[in-house]
Amino acid sequence: MKKEFFIAIKVYVSTWILIVLLFLSLSLRADISFKKSVQTIIELLPNTTFLIGVHITFAICYVLFLLIRYFMRIYRRKGFIIMGKQVIFGVVIPFFILLGIYKAIVRANSTEEFSYEWDYSIENTNDTTNDLYKTDGKHRGMSVFGWGFHNKKSIATLVKNNIEWVAVTPFLYQKDQYTKQMDTPKTIGRWSKRDSIFISSIAQLRAKGVHVHLKPHLWMSEGWRSDISLPSAIDWDIWFDSYRSNIIHYARMAQETGVELFCIGTELRSSLQHQPDRWKALVQEIKTIYHGKLTYAANWDGEFELIDFWKELDYIGIQAYFPLTKKSNPDLVTLKKGWNRHITTLETLSQTHQKPILFTEVGYKSEASAAIHPWEWQSSLGILYQKKSNRTQQLAYQALFESLWDKEWFSGMYIWQWDTRTSMDSAPTSLDFSPRYKPAQNTIAKGYARQ
């Protein structure tokens, strides 16, 4: 028993070493310093999700170790044939039975009676965008992830689907809502390797006639950026100083790369409440650096009412995850009715501030309840207990275009989200926001083709 305990300890320690080495390797490849990588690992140690992941990995490694050891002992005592039989009946057959059950559940949850006729006629066959924005001022946008130094194929696909604006999103980072200082660039205006990827991608997008919206976005390991909570005014000032460093850094990038729209913040409700004067000062400082158009991305649930500097910006930006229904598998009529009260609110907001509304994010999962709480992320194992629905996702976008696109005060939207690394094979069982290889992709292309 004592021996088994020490073996388990060795496997446990080895698991940690492998995870740390893998993390450091990936961090160094992303141009993150060794010191910062170690600091990030230390910050992750109390993170519940991270610890669960580590211990699941340990459990898998330990079970594999026990199985290999067991079958090696069988081999030494009884020979290869007996060991082979035990491997087949004890491991291989149970594995394929479980795999079959898993695939049956996935198939059942991803099957729906929905037939969509793809309209290829509306796709853009040109090498560059049609730039309908110059005609109607509408942002035919997409939040795109997965950038590298070579994006020719990815950009061609965006252009083909009538996407004329792309939100490029550098992620800022702090541990949780109690962290008083987020990570900052070593030197403002000095580009890291990650920044260089963004700069290269922006140049490649603009070369194909795609307009760019640079949208720095705070990400946290735990909690939500709207709920940042700090104990004193001094702590709030420390936090804002670090935020300012980041946003000025990217304002300079926006100016140098010719980006046409810059977002000064996303869903930072508690900071807006505690620091309205600092936000006003930040807007003025940004204007001395960046000379393009500005917006702020306010959450749909009323955050936009806290902002008293809309008149200093060009667009009222809304993270538009408005609930549209209380039922799964809604029809088009229900979804369009769901927009009515939200449209009234948005129209009043636009009239009050004399500014157009821009949806800085809007998106729906390909899942039956997607329009109930559109902001909710899907679980990685969601396909085992949630019902996939390309129909719900497609109808949600159709309702969005039919309800809002022709409003004079509406300046367009950025769909959340398009990952350039998504494969066609993953689409049939994917519940996530990405419309790629799903009927929603064609619905969006069709909506963006409208003039």
C-alpha positions in Angstrom: 0.0 0.0 0.0 2.8 2.4 0.9 4.5 1.6 -2.4 1.3 2.3 -4.4 1.0 5.6 -2.6 4.5 6.7 -3.6 3.9 5.6 -7.2 0.7 7.7 -7.3 2.7 10.7 -5.9 5.4 10.2 -8.6 2.7 10.2 -11.4 1.0 13.2 -9.8 4.3 15.2 -9.7 5.2 14.1 -13.2 1.8 15.3 -14.4 2.4 18.8 -12.9 5.9 18.9 -14.5 4.5 18.1 -17.9 1.7 20.7 -17.7 4.1 23.4 -16.5 6.6 22.6 -19.3 3.9 22.6 -21.9 2.5 25.9 -20.6 6.0 27.5 -20.6 6.7 26.3 -24.1 3.4 27.7 -25.5 4.0 31.0 -23.6 7.5 31.4 -25.0 6.3 30.7 -28.5 3.7 33.5 -28.0 6.5 35.9 -27.1 5.6 36.0 -23.4 8.6 36.3 -21.1 9.7 33.5 -18.8 9.1 35.6 -15.8 5.6 36.5 -16.9 4.8 32.9 -17.7 5.9 31.7 -14.3 3.8 34.5 -12.7 0.8 33.5 -14.7 1.2 29.8 -13.6 1.3 31.0 -10.0 -1.8 33.0 -10.5 -3.6 30.0 -12.0 -2.9 27.7 -9.0 -6.0 28.7 -7.0 -8.2 28.7 -10.1 -10.8 26.0 -9.7 -11.2 25.2 -13.4 -7.4 24.9 -13.9 -7.1 22.6 -10.8 -9.9 20.4 -12.0 -8.2 20.1 -15.4 -4.9 19.2 -13.8 -6.5 16.5 -11.6 -8.5 15.1 -14.5 -5.2 14.8 -16.4 -3.5 13.1 -13.5 -6.4 10.7 -13.2 -6.1 9.7 -16.8 -2.3 9.4 -16.6 -2.5 7.3 -13.5 -5.2 4.9 -14.9 -3.1 4.5 -18.0 0.0 3.8 -15.9 -1.9 1.1 -13.9 -3.3 -0.5 -17.1 0.1 -0.7 -18.7 1.7 -2.1 -15.6 -1.0 -4.6 -15.2 -0.7 -5.9 -18.7 3.1 -6.0 -18.6 2.8 -8.3 -15.5 0.3 -10.5 -17.4 2.7 -10.7 -20.3 5.7 -11.7 -18.0 3.7 -14.4 -16.2 1.4 -15.8 -18.9 2.8 -14.7 -22.2 1.7 -12.5 -25.1 -1.5 -14.4 -26.2 -3.1 -14.3 -22.7 -2.1 -10.6 -22.4 -3.6 -9.9 -25.8 -6.9 -11.5 -24.9 -7.2 -9.5 -21.7 -6.3 -6.3 -23.6 -9.0 -7.0 -26.1 -11.8 -8.1 -23.7 -10.8 -5.8 -20.8 -9.9 -2.6 -22.7 -10.5 -2.6 -26.4 -14.1 -3.9 -26.5 -15.3 -1.8 -23.5 -13.6 1.2 -25.2 -15.5 0.7 -28.4 -18.8 0.1 -26.6 -18.4 3.4 -24.8 -17.3 5.1 -28.0 -20.4 3.7 -29.7 -22.7 5.0 -26.9 -21.0 8.4 -27.1 -21.5 8.6 -30.9 -25.1 7.5 -30.6 -25.9 10.3 -28.1 -24.0 12.9 -30.2 -25.9 11.7 -33.4 -29.2 11.8 -31.6 -28.6 15.4 -30.3 -27.2 16.7 -33.5 -30.0 15.4 -35.8 -32.8 17.7 -36.7 -35.5 17.9 -39.4 -34.3 21.1 -41.1 -33.6 21.6 -44.8 -31.9 24.8 -45.9 -31.3 25.6 -49.5 -27.9 27.4 -49.9 -28.0 30.5 -52.0 -24.7 30.7 -53.8 -25.8 33.6 -56.1 -25.3 36.2 -53.3 -21.7 35.2 -52.6 -19.0 37.7 -53.7 -16.8 36.3 -56.5 -14.5 39.3 -56.6 -11.0 39.4 -55.2 -11.9 42.3 -52.9 -15.0 43.5 -51.1 -17.9 45.3 -52.8 -17.5 48.0 -50.2 -21.3 48.6 -49.8 -20.3 50.6 -46.7 -19.5 53.5 -48.9 -23.1 53.5 -50.1 -25.1 53.0 -46.9 -22.6 53.3 -44.0 -23.5 49.9 -42.6 -20.9 47.8 -40.9 -21.1 44.3 -42.4 -18.9 43.0 -39.6 -17.5 39.8 -38.1 -15.4 39.2 -35.0 -12.6 37.1 -36.3 -10.1 34.9 -34.4 -7.2 32.7 -35.3 -4.9 35.2 -37.0 -1.4 34.3 -38.2 1.2 35.9 -40.5 -0.4 34.3 -43.5 -4.2 34.8 -43.8 -4.8 34.9 -47.6 -7.3 32.0 -47.6 -9.0 33.1 -44.4 -9.6 36.6 -45.8 -10.8 35.3 -49.1 -13.5 33.3 -47.3 -14.6 36.4 -45.4 -14.7 38.5 -48.6 -16.7 35.7 -50.4 -19.3 35.9 -47.6 -19.8 39.7 -48.0 -18.0 40.6 -44.8 -16.6 44.1 -45.2 -15.6 44.9 -41.6 -13.6 42.8 -39.3 -13.1 43.2 -35.6 -9.5 42.4 -34.7 -9.4 41.7 -30.9 -6.2 41.9 -28.8 -7.0 40.4 -25.4 -5.9 42.2 -22.3 -5.6 40.1 -19.1 -6.1 40.2 -15.4 -6.6 37.3 -13.0 -10.1 38.1 -11.7 -12.4 40.9 -10.7 -10.4 41.6 -7.5 -7.1 42.2 -9.4 -6.1 45.8 -9.1 -3.6 45.9 -11.9 -3.9 44.1 -15.2 -1.0 43.0 -17.4 0.5 45.9 -19.4 2.9 46.2 -22.3 6.6 46.6 -21.5 6.7 49.8 -23.5 3.7 51.6 -24.9 3.9 51.6 -28.7 6.6 48.9 -28.8 5.1 45.9 -30.5 5.4 42.4 -29.2 5.3 39.3 -31.5 1.6 39.0 -30.8 1.1 42.7 -31.7 3.0 42.1 -34.9 0.6 39.4 -35.9 -2.3 41.8 -35.5 -0.4 44.5 -37.5 0.3 42.0 -40.3 -3.3 40.8 -40.3 -4.7 44.4 -40.5 -2.5 45.1 -43.5 -3.6 42.0 -45.3 -7.3 42.8 -44.5 -7.0 46.3 -45.8 -5.3 45.1 -49.0 -8.5 43.3 -49.8 -10.7 46.2 -49.1 -11.8 45.0 -45.7 -12.3 47.8 -43.1 -10.9 47.1 -39.6 -12.3 47.7 -36.2 -9.6 47.3 -33.5 -11.3 46.1 -30.3 -9.1 45.5 -27.3 -11.0 43.2 -24.9 -10.3 42.4 -21.2 -10.2 38.7 -20.4 -10.1 37.2 -16.9 -9.4 33.7 -15.7 -12.3 34.0 -13.2 -15.3 36.3 -13.0 -16.6 38.9 -15.4 -15.1 42.2 -16.4 -18.3 44.1 -15.6 -18.1 43.0 -12.0 -14.6 44.3 -11.2 -14.6 45.2 -7.5 -11.9 47.1 -5.7 -11.8 48.3 -2.1 -10.6 51.9 -2.4 -10.3 54.8 -4.8 -6.5 54.3 -4.8 -6.9 50.7 -6.0 -9.4 51.9 -8.7 -6.8 54.4 -9.9 -4.1 51.8 -10.0 -6.4 49.6 -12.1 -7.3 52.4 -14.5 -3.7 53.4 -14.9 -2.9 49.9 -16.1 -6.0 49.9 -18.4 -5.0 53.3 -19.8 -1.5 51.9 -20.7 -3.1 49.1 -22.7 -5.7 51.2 -24.5 -3.2 53.9 -25.4 -0.9 51.2 -26.7 -3.6 49.9 -29.0 -4.8 53.4 -29.9 -1.3 54.0 -31.3 -1.5 50.8 -33.2 -4.9 51.8 -34.6 -3.4 55.1 -35.8 -0.3 53.6 -37.3 -2.1 50.9 -39.2 -4.9 53.1 -40.5 -7.7 51.3 -38.6 -11.0 53.0 -39.2 -12.8 52.2 -36.0 -11.3 51.9 -32.5 -13.2 50.6 -29.4 -12.1 52.2 -26.2 -13.6 49.6 -23.8 -15.9 46.6 -23.5 -18.4 45.8 -20.8 -16.6 47.6 -17.9 -19.7 48.7 -16.0 -18.2 49.0 -12.5 -15.3 51.1 -13.7 -17.8 53.4 -15.5 -19.7 53.8 -12.2 -16.6 54.5 -10.1 -14.5 56.5 -12.6 -16.7 58.6 -15.0 -14.2 61.5 -15.0 -11.3 59.2 -15.8 -13.2 57.8 -18.8 -13.9 61.2 -20.1 -10.3 62.2 -19.8 -9.2 58.9 -21.5 -11.5 59.7 -24.5 -9.9 63.1 -25.0 -6.4 61.6 -24.7 -7.2 58.9 -27.3 -8.4 61.6 -29.6 -4.9 63.3 -29.5 -3.4 60.0 -30.7 -6.0 58.3 -32.9 -7.9 60.2 -35.5 -10.4 57.6 -36.8 -13.9 56.8 -35.5 -14.5 55.7 -31.9 -17.0 53.6 -30.0 -17.5 51.9 -26.6 -19.0 48.4 -26.4 -21.8 48.6 -23.7 -23.6 45.5 -22.5 -27.2 45.1 -23.6 -28.6 44.9 -20.1 -28.6 48.7 -19.4 -24.9 49.5 -19.2 -25.3 52.0 -22.0 -27.4 54.2 -19.6 -24.3 54.7 -17.4 -22.3 56.4 -20.2 -22.3 60.2 -20.3 -19.7 60.5 -23.0 -21.6 59.1 -26.0 -21.5 62.6 -27.6 -17.7 62.3 -27.8 -17.9 59.0 -29.8 -19.1 58.2 -33.3 -21.3 55.2 -32.5 -23.2 53.9 -29.5 -21.8 50.4 -29.3 -24.0 47.6 -27.9 -23.1 44.1 -27.0 -26.4 42.9 -28.4 -27.2 39.6 -26.6 -30.8 40.5 -26.1 -33.1 37.7 -25.1 -35.8 37.1 -27.8 -37.9 34.3 -26.4 -38.5 32.0 -23.5 -38.9 28.8 -25.6 -36.5 26.5 -27.4 -36.9 26.0 -31.2 -38.7 29.3 -31.8 -40.2 30.2 -35.2 -39.3 33.3 -37.2 -42.5 35.2 -36.1 -41.7 34.7 -32.4 -38.1 35.8 -32.9 -39.1 39.0 -34.7 -41.7 39.8 -32.0 -38.9 39.4 -29.5 -37.0 42.3 -31.0 -39.9 44.8 -30.7 -39.3 46.1 -27.2 -35.5 46.2 -27.7 -35.9 48.2 -30.9 -38.0 50.8 -29.1 -35.2 51.1 -26.4 -32.5 51.3 -29.0 -34.3 53.9 -31.1 -34.9 56.1 -28.1 -31.2 55.7 -27.1 -30.1 56.8 -30.6 -32.5 59.8 -30.6 -31.5 60.9 -27.1 -27.8 61.1 -28.0 -28.1 61.8 -31.7 -25.8 58.9 -32.5 -26.2 55.8 -34.6 -26.4 52.3 -32.9 -23.7 49.8 -33.8 -23.8 46.2 -32.5 -20.2 45.6 -31.5 -21.2 42.0 -30.8 -24.2 39.9 -31.6 -24.4 36.2 -31.9 -26.3 33.0 -31.5 -25.2 29.4 -30.8 -26.4 26.6 -33.1 -28.5 25.2 -30.2 -32.2 24.9 -29.7 -32.3 27.4 -26.8 -29.9 29.9 -28.3 -32.4 32.8 -28.4 -33.4 32.5 -24.7 -30.0 33.5 -23.2 -27.8 34.4 -26.2 -24.9 35.5 -24.0 -24.4 32.0 -22.5 -21.4 30.0 -23.6 -21.8 26.4 -24.4 -20.1 23.6 -22.5 -17.4 21.6 -24.3 -19.6 18.5 -23.5 -22.9 20.3 -24.4 -23.6 18.0 -27.3 -24.2 15.2 -24.9 -27.1 16.9 -23.2 -28.1 19.8 -25.4 -30.0 19.7 -28.7 -28.2 21.1 -31.7 -30.3 23.4 -33.9 -28.9 24.9 -37.1 -32.5 26.1 -37.7 -32.7 28.2 -34.5 -29.3 29.8 -35.3 -30.3 30.5 -38.9 -33.7 31.9 -38.0 -32.2 34.1 -35.2 -30.0 35.8 -37.8 -32.8 36.1 -40.3 -35.0 37.8 -37.7 -32.1 40.1 -36.8 -31.7 41.3 -40.4 -35.4 41.6 -41.1 -36.0 43.5 -37.8 -33.1 45.9 -37.8 -31.1 46.2 -41.0 -33.2 48.9 -42.6 -33.5 51.1 -39.6 -31.9 54.5 -40.3 -30.3 54.7 -36.8 -28.8 51.3 -37.1 -25.2 51.2 -38.5 -24.6 47.5 -38.6 -23.1 44.8 -36.5 -20.2 42.4 -35.8 -21.2 38.8 -35.6 -19.7 36.8 -32.7 -17.7 34.9 -33.8 -15.7 33.5 -36.8 -12.7 31.3 -36.1 -10.4 30.9 -39.1 -9.3 27.5 -37.7 -12.8 25.9 -37.7 -13.0 22.8 -39.9 -15.9 21.7 -42.0 -15.9 18.3 -40.2 -16.6 19.9 -36.8 -19.7 21.8 -38.0 -22.3 18.9 -37.8 -21.8 18.5 -34.1 -20.8 22.0 -33.1 -23.1 24.0 -30.8 -21.0 27.0 -30.6 -21.4 30.6 -31.9 -19.5 30.1 -35.1 -21.7 30.2 -38.2 -19.0 28.7 -40.4 -20.2 25.8 -42.5 -23.7 26.2 -41.1 -26.9 27.7 -42.7 -26.4 30.8 -40.6 -23.2 31.5 -42.7 -25.3 31.8 -45.8 -28.0 33.8 -44.1 -25.4 36.3 -42.9 -23.9 36.5 -46.4 -27.3 37.1 -47.8 -28.1 39.8 -45.2 -24.8 41.6 -45.9 -25.5 41.5 -49.6 -28.5 43.8 -49.1 -28.3 47.4 -50.1 
